[in-house]
Amino acid sequence: MTKAPRGLRTDGEVTRARILDAAGQLFAASGYAETTSKAIAAAASADQASINYHFGSRSGLYEAVLADAHRRLVSLEELQRLAGSPIPAAQKLRLLIEQLVHQAVGNPEGWHIKVLAQELMTPTSHLHALFKDELLPKVAVITRLLSDITAIPLDDPALTRCLLNVVAPCLMLVISTRGIPGPLREILHMPQATIVQHLHSFALAGLQAIAEEYAANASC
């Protein structure tokens, strides 16, 4: 049996990708509850049986869309390559923030950002699957990076608080793409380099302060 050349997708893979993209755009525009399998099939030039074949159900398709959206924001492979690079930990943090800002600010009209923002603002039961399958492995990598910066042990609750402080501003940038008025919308019009520099300086200063506090308490 001959195999398809590497790098070329099969008809099934092409159909799956087409359904995923069509569903992502519709979910971003109308939300999960208002988007039907029939509408997705029509937008993808496919039949509803193809949705069930590739994703099991509309619910399974939505979870796949959320997972794909989060990978576009930042993939586990990208994080692992960054974590394993020889550059200083503080620079790794800057590159991570740069990636997140670029995705949120540089491509605010992308359906993956809109879908994630929508899920964060009005969570569905599918958020649990996203957290377990996509977020937890990435959180583990980022937490280890913060441990390298602060010298706080991985199992210490202080590191979890640091994670919240570093990640929360980036999540707020994602949410801002949903058209929330006020300062968040203003930030979207600022130069990306300015946003990255601010978030990195702010995060690094906070991490260094917590690291000093942790070291002082540990020596008592």
Helices and strands as residue ranges (DSSP letters): H 11-30, H 37-43, H 48-55, H 58-73, H 76-84, H 89-106, H 111-121, H 127-130, I 131-135, H 136-150, H 157-176, H 183-187, H 192-219
